[in-house]
């Protein structure tokens, strides 16, 4: 599992191109590891866009 493959997998998962299981396979990690990575790279409330 490289950071580039995980980043690609996260991008594909977030764009709803792949399921979590498929993205984990692409990223070369487990679904649990991918979920953990997704949480680590999720925007914090301060970074999230405002609901105007």
Buried (B, 14 or more C-beta within 10 A) or exposed (E): BEEEEBEBBBEBBEEEEBEBEBBBBBBEBEBEBBBEBBEEEEEEEEEEEEEE
